[in-house]
Amino acid sequence: MNILKKQKNKVGSEFATLDVFDLKMGYILAQDLVDSSGVLLLSAGTAVNARVIELLKYYGKEYGIVRASLRRQHIVDEELLDTFSRHYIHAVDNVNSTFSDILGCGAINPKIVMELMQNVVSYCKVHHIVPLINCMNNMAHYTQAHCLNVSALLMVIGYAQGYDRKHIENLMLAGALHDIGKVHINEKTLMATGKLTDEQFTQIKRHTEYGYTILSSYADLCDDIRLAALQHHVKRNQMGYPLGIDYGELTECSKLVAVCDIFEALTAERPYKKRMCPFEAFREIYAEAMLKADIDSALLLIRSLQNDYEGSVVELTDGRIGTIVSVMNDTTVGTPVVQFYDSSDAVMLNQSSLLGIKKVLGVMRGRADALTAVPA
């Protein structure tokens, strides 16, 4: 029998009455839980962890309690996530418009480039941008979202390495335009959810040459930006494309765009795959760099991005929720230390750990300075 009455919804509250056998961590009790005699079993405000779920299931069998009134535990800065999401959607729409304009006129003009740069810079003026990017999901325009995200990652690397403003702007523009050649690829091929046919893969590979041709029509773009579009799929083991380019010819910009391209693809949601844990992606990029890519660029990405995850709220593979309180840089890929929100317990998620990060939920509340002023 249900001995708890459902709490009336209040403005700004998120109360719900849930079956005790369907509970997950991340909630707290909204009301005292009492038995039919009025004896207190669990107090309001108790965080739902694995032990509490066991108790509730026990009480359900022993006392006939089948439902409990709960509210969501807000440790994620929802306001920051919402603000960032709105800027993100606006920026993706602008990149999509830019791609459409380029497709329409067949070339880039200075006005389009400047507008794109302003949109990217505005969107990127965010601390902790890397974990926030991991929370976004844009299936409608994921090529454009991918380009925007790669541009943001390059900005973080540029600032972390102390590059001058012009160098950072060129990196960001190279990231934003590296897949511009895909405007000439069939939409059905781009949106394919299964394995590509040989014909489709041949078509996809041509986007690098298409991009170089498009960007070559704008003389004021620096060579690094044009070459990044052409070279970002060239591999050290000769398994990349286009063929005929010696890996030793690649610019630093092309190598950085390449590793950011891989990281973003691994950690993004796609119609055909789930996103990978960022620290697992760091390890995969490092392993791949040993054989196929540039190890120095891989290390730059890892060392520049991983500390951005401090303060991120994450869900672990066992369902528990916690905050990355530090990243221990004692190995090539840092070890995140996660403190659980409902206790003082913490766990180190090294490579041999049975636990892992399932997904990034946002940035911890209390980091009100995370979003800086974004110019109009």
C-alpha positions as CSV (number, residue, x, y, z in Angstrom):
1,M,0.0,0.0,0.0
2,N,1.1,3.6,-0.6
3,I,1.4,5.3,2.8
4,L,3.0,8.5,1.3
5,K,0.9,11.3,-0.2
6,K,2.3,12.9,-3.3
7,Q,3.8,16.3,-2.5
8,K,2.0,19.1,-4.4
9,N,4.2,20.7,-7.0
10,K,5.5,24.1,-6.0
11,V,7.0,26.8,-8.2
12,G,10.6,26.0,-8.8
13,S,10.3,22.6,-7.3
14,E,10.8,19.2,-8.9
15,F,8.9,16.8,-6.6
16,A,7.9,13.4,-7.9
17,T,6.4,10.2,-6.4
18,L,8.3,7.2,-7.6
19,D,8.1,3.4,-7.2
20,V,10.9,2.4,-4.7
21,F,12.0,-0.3,-7.0
22,D,12.6,2.2,-9.9
23,L,14.8,4.5,-7.9
24,K,18.2,5.7,-9.1
25,M,20.8,7.8,-7.4
26,G,20.7,11.5,-7.9
27,Y,17.6,12.2,-5.8
28,I,16.9,13.1,-2.2
29,L,13.8,12.4,-0.2
30,A,11.3,15.3,-0.3
31,Q,9.4,14.1,2.7
32,D,10.0,12.0,5.8
33,L,9.4,8.3,5.2
34,V,7.3,6.8,7.9
35,D,5.6,3.4,8.4
36,S,1.9,2.9,9.0
37,S,2.4,3.6,12.8
38,G,4.1,6.9,12.1
39,V,7.6,5.6,13.0
40,L,10.3,7.5,11.1
41,L,12.3,5.3,8.8
42,L,14.2,7.9,6.7
43,S,14.3,11.7,7.1
44,A,13.5,14.2,4.4
45,G,16.7,15.4,2.8
46,T,18.3,11.9,2.8
47,A,20.3,11.5,-0.4
48,V,19.4,8.4,-2.4
49,N,22.5,6.3,-2.7
50,A,23.0,2.5,-3.1
51,R,22.4,1.9,0.6
52,V,19.3,4.0,0.7
53,I,17.9,2.2,-2.3
54,E,18.5,-1.2,-0.5
55,L,16.7,0.1,2.6
56,L,13.7,1.4,0.5
57,K,13.4,-1.9,-1.2
58,Y,13.5,-3.6,2.2
59,Y,10.9,-1.3,3.6
60,G,8.8,-1.9,0.5
61,K,8.7,-5.6,1.2
62,E,8.5,-5.3,4.9
63,Y,6.0,-2.5,5.4
64,G,4.3,-2.3,2.0
65,I,5.8,1.0,1.1
66,V,5.8,1.0,-2.7
67,R,6.3,4.7,-3.5
68,A,8.4,7.6,-2.1
69,S,8.3,11.3,-2.6
70,L,11.6,12.7,-3.9
71,R,13.1,15.6,-5.6
72,R,16.1,15.9,-7.9
73,Q,19.4,16.7,-6.2
74,H,20.7,19.8,-7.9
75,I,24.4,19.8,-7.9
76,V,24.7,20.8,-11.6
77,D,24.7,24.5,-12.3
78,E,21.5,24.4,-14.4
79,E,21.6,28.1,-15.1
80,L,25.0,27.9,-16.6
81,L,24.2,24.9,-18.6
82,D,21.0,26.6,-19.9
83,T,22.9,29.8,-20.8
84,F,25.6,27.9,-22.5
85,S,23.1,25.7,-24.4
86,R,21.4,28.8,-25.8
87,H,24.7,30.3,-27.0
88,Y,25.7,27.0,-28.4
89,I,22.5,26.5,-30.4
90,H,22.9,30.1,-31.8
91,A,26.5,29.5,-32.7
92,V,25.7,26.2,-34.5
93,D,22.9,27.9,-36.4
94,N,25.4,30.6,-37.5
95,V,28.0,28.0,-38.7
96,N,25.2,26.2,-40.6
97,S,24.2,29.5,-42.3
98,T,27.9,30.2,-43.1
99,F,28.2,26.7,-44.7
100,S,25.0,27.4,-46.7
101,D,26.3,30.8,-47.9
102,I,29.5,29.2,-49.0
103,L,27.6,26.5,-50.9
104,G,25.4,29.1,-52.5
105,C,28.3,31.3,-53.8
106,G,30.9,28.6,-54.2
107,A,33.6,30.7,-52.4
108,I,34.3,32.5,-49.1
109,N,34.1,36.3,-48.9
110,P,35.6,38.4,-46.1
111,K,32.3,39.3,-44.6
112,I,31.3,35.6,-44.1
113,V,34.7,34.8,-42.6
114,M,34.5,37.7,-40.2
115,E,30.9,36.9,-39.1
116,L,31.9,33.3,-38.5
117,M,34.9,34.3,-36.5
118,Q,32.8,36.6,-34.3
119,N,30.3,33.9,-33.7
120,V,32.9,31.4,-32.7
121,V,34.8,33.8,-30.4
122,S,31.5,34.8,-28.7
123,Y,30.5,31.2,-28.1
124,C,34.0,30.2,-26.9
125,K,34.2,32.9,-24.1
126,V,33.5,30.3,-21.5
127,H,35.6,28.7,-18.8
128,H,35.1,24.9,-18.5
129,I,33.9,24.9,-22.1
130,V,35.2,21.4,-22.7
131,P,32.9,19.5,-20.2
132,L,30.0,21.8,-21.3
133,I,30.6,20.8,-24.9
134,N,30.3,17.1,-23.8
135,C,26.8,17.9,-22.5
136,M,25.6,19.2,-25.9
137,N,23.8,17.0,-28.4
138,N,23.1,18.5,-31.8
139,M,22.0,15.7,-34.2
140,A,20.4,18.0,-36.8
141,H,23.6,19.8,-37.7
142,Y,26.3,17.7,-36.3
143,T,28.9,18.5,-38.9
144,Q,28.5,22.2,-38.1
145,A,28.5,21.4,-34.4
146,H,31.6,19.3,-34.8
147,C,33.4,22.1,-36.5
148,L,32.4,24.6,-33.8
149,N,33.5,22.2,-31.1
150,V,36.9,21.6,-32.7
151,S,37.4,25.3,-33.0
152,A,36.7,25.7,-29.2
153,L,39.1,22.9,-28.3
154,L,41.8,24.6,-30.4
155,M,41.1,27.8,-28.5
156,V,41.6,26.1,-25.1
157,I,44.9,24.6,-26.3
158,G,46.0,27.9,-27.7
159,Y,45.4,29.8,-24.4
160,A,46.9,26.9,-22.4
161,Q,50.1,27.1,-24.5
162,G,50.3,30.9,-24.3
163,Y,50.0,31.5,-28.0
164,D,49.4,35.1,-29.1
165,R,46.0,36.2,-30.2
166,K,46.6,36.0,-33.9
167,H,47.9,32.4,-33.6
168,I,44.8,31.4,-31.6
169,E,42.4,33.1,-34.0
170,N,44.0,31.2,-36.9
171,L,43.8,27.9,-35.0
172,M,40.1,28.6,-34.2
173,L,39.3,29.5,-37.8
174,A,41.1,26.4,-39.1
175,G,39.0,24.3,-36.7
176,A,35.7,26.0,-37.7
177,L,36.5,25.5,-41.5
178,H,38.3,22.2,-41.5
179,D,35.3,20.2,-42.7
180,I,33.9,22.9,-45.0
181,G,34.4,20.6,-48.0
182,K,31.5,18.5,-46.7
183,V,29.1,21.1,-48.3
184,H,29.8,19.2,-51.5
185,I,29.1,15.7,-50.0
186,N,25.7,14.1,-50.5
187,E,23.6,14.7,-47.3
188,K,22.5,11.0,-47.3
189,T,26.1,9.9,-47.1
190,L,26.9,12.4,-44.3
191,M,23.9,11.3,-42.2
192,A,24.4,7.5,-42.8
193,T,24.0,5.5,-39.6
194,G,25.5,2.2,-40.8
195,K,28.8,1.2,-42.3
196,L,29.6,3.3,-45.4
197,T,29.8,1.6,-48.7
198,D,33.1,1.8,-50.6
199,E,31.5,4.4,-52.9
200,Q,30.3,6.5,-50.0
201,F,33.7,6.3,-48.2
202,T,35.4,7.4,-51.4
203,Q,33.0,10.4,-51.6
204,I,33.6,11.3,-48.0
205,K,37.4,11.3,-48.4
206,R,37.1,13.9,-51.1
207,H,35.9,16.5,-48.6
208,T,39.5,17.4,-47.7
209,E,40.3,18.3,-51.3
210,Y,37.0,20.1,-51.7
211,G,37.7,22.1,-48.6
212,Y,41.2,23.1,-49.8
213,T,39.7,24.3,-53.1
214,I,37.0,26.4,-51.4
215,L,39.4,28.0,-49.0
216,S,42.0,28.7,-51.7
217,S,39.5,31.1,-53.3
218,Y,40.0,33.5,-50.4
219,A,43.5,34.9,-50.6
220,D,43.5,36.6,-47.2
221,L,43.2,33.3,-45.4
222,C,46.6,32.1,-44.2
223,D,48.1,28.9,-45.6
224,D,47.7,27.0,-42.3
225,I,43.9,27.3,-42.5
226,R,43.7,26.0,-46.1
227,L,46.2,23.2,-45.4
228,A,44.4,22.1,-42.2
229,A,41.3,21.4,-44.4
230,L,43.5,19.3,-46.8
231,Q,45.7,17.5,-44.3
232,H,43.7,16.7,-41.1
233,H,43.2,13.1,-42.2
234,V,46.8,12.4,-43.2
235,K,48.3,9.6,-41.0
236,R,51.9,8.8,-40.1
237,N,51.4,5.2,-41.1
238,Q,50.2,6.2,-44.6
239,M,46.6,4.9,-43.9
240,G,44.9,8.3,-44.1
241,Y,44.0,10.5,-47.0
242,P,44.4,12.2,-49.3
243,L,47.2,9.9,-50.6
244,G,50.5,11.4,-51.7
245,I,51.0,13.8,-48.9
246,D,54.1,13.1,-46.8
247,Y,53.4,13.2,-43.0
248,G,56.5,15.3,-42.6
249,E,54.9,18.1,-44.7
250,L,52.1,18.6,-42.2
251,T,51.9,21.9,-40.4
252,E,51.6,22.2,-36.6
253,C,48.1,23.6,-37.2
254,S,47.0,20.6,-39.3
255,K,48.3,18.2,-36.6
256,L,46.4,20.0,-33.8
257,V,43.2,20.1,-35.9
258,A,43.6,16.4,-36.5
259,V,43.9,15.4,-32.8
260,C,41.0,17.8,-31.8
261,D,39.0,16.3,-34.7
262,I,39.5,12.8,-33.2
263,F,38.8,13.9,-29.6
264,E,35.6,15.6,-30.6
265,A,34.4,12.7,-32.7
266,L,35.1,10.2,-29.9
267,T,33.3,12.3,-27.1
268,A,30.3,13.4,-29.2
269,E,26.9,11.7,-29.5
270,R,26.2,10.5,-33.1
271,P,23.2,8.7,-34.6
272,Y,25.4,5.6,-35.0
273,K,27.3,5.6,-31.7
274,K,27.4,6.7,-28.0
275,R,29.8,9.3,-26.7
276,M,33.0,8.1,-25.1
277,C,34.3,9.1,-21.6
278,P,36.7,12.0,-22.2
279,F,39.5,10.4,-20.2
280,E,39.1,7.1,-22.1
281,A,39.3,9.3,-25.3
282,F,42.5,10.8,-24.0
283,R,44.0,7.4,-23.6
284,E,42.9,6.2,-27.0
285,I,44.3,9.4,-28.7
286,Y,47.6,8.8,-27.0
287,A,47.8,5.2,-28.0
288,E,46.8,6.0,-31.6
289,A,49.4,8.9,-31.8
290,M,52.1,6.4,-31.1
291,L,51.3,4.7,-34.4
292,K,49.4,7.0,-36.6
293,A,49.5,10.7,-35.5
294,D,51.8,13.3,-33.9
295,I,52.7,12.4,-30.3
296,D,53.5,16.0,-29.5
297,S,50.1,17.3,-30.6
298,A,48.4,14.5,-28.7
299,L,50.2,15.4,-25.5
300,L,49.3,19.1,-26.1
301,L,45.7,18.2,-26.3
302,I,45.7,16.0,-23.3
303,R,47.6,18.4,-21.0
304,S,45.6,21.4,-22.2
305,L,42.1,19.9,-21.9
306,Q,42.1,17.4,-19.0
307,N,42.3,20.0,-16.2
308,D,39.3,21.8,-17.7
309,Y,37.2,18.9,-16.2
310,E,37.9,19.9,-12.6
311,G,34.6,20.9,-11.2
312,S,32.6,18.8,-13.6
313,V,29.6,16.8,-12.4
314,V,29.8,13.2,-13.7
315,E,27.7,10.1,-13.6
316,L,29.8,7.0,-13.0
317,T,29.2,3.6,-14.6
318,D,27.7,2.3,-11.4
319,G,25.1,5.1,-11.4
320,R,26.6,7.2,-8.7
321,I,27.0,10.9,-9.2
322,G,30.0,13.0,-8.1
323,T,32.3,15.9,-8.9
324,I,35.8,15.7,-10.4
325,V,37.6,17.5,-7.6
326,S,41.1,17.2,-9.2
327,V,43.0,15.6,-12.0
328,M,46.2,14.0,-10.9
329,N,48.9,14.5,-13.6
330,D,51.2,11.7,-12.5
331,T,50.9,9.8,-15.8
332,T,50.5,10.8,-19.4
333,V,46.8,10.8,-19.1
334,G,45.7,12.3,-15.8
335,T,43.7,10.4,-13.2
336,P,40.4,12.1,-12.3
337,V,39.5,12.1,-8.6
338,V,35.7,12.0,-8.1
339,Q,34.0,12.9,-4.8
340,F,30.5,11.6,-4.4
341,Y,27.8,14.3,-3.8
342,D,26.1,12.4,-0.9
343,S,29.2,11.7,1.2
344,S,32.9,12.7,1.7
345,D,34.0,9.5,-0.1
346,A,36.2,9.9,-3.2
347,V,37.6,7.5,-5.8
348,M,40.5,7.7,-8.2
349,L,39.5,6.6,-11.7
350,N,42.8,5.3,-13.0
351,Q,43.0,3.0,-16.0
352,S,42.8,-0.2,-13.9
353,S,39.7,1.0,-12.0
354,L,36.6,-1.0,-12.4
355,L,34.6,2.3,-12.3
356,G,34.5,4.8,-15.1
357,I,32.8,8.0,-16.2
358,K,29.5,7.2,-18.0
359,K,28.8,10.8,-18.9
360,V,29.4,14.4,-18.0
361,L,26.3,16.1,-16.6
362,G,27.6,19.7,-16.4
363,V,29.6,22.0,-14.1
364,M,29.2,22.0,-10.3
365,R,27.0,24.7,-8.8
366,G,28.8,27.5,-7.1
367,R,31.1,28.2,-10.0
368,A,29.2,31.3,-10.9
369,D,32.2,32.8,-12.6
370,A,32.2,30.0,-15.2
371,L,30.5,32.1,-17.9
372,T,32.1,35.3,-18.8
373,A,30.5,38.3,-20.5
374,V,29.7,37.3,-24.1
375,P,29.7,40.2,-26.6
376,A,26.5,40.7,-28.5
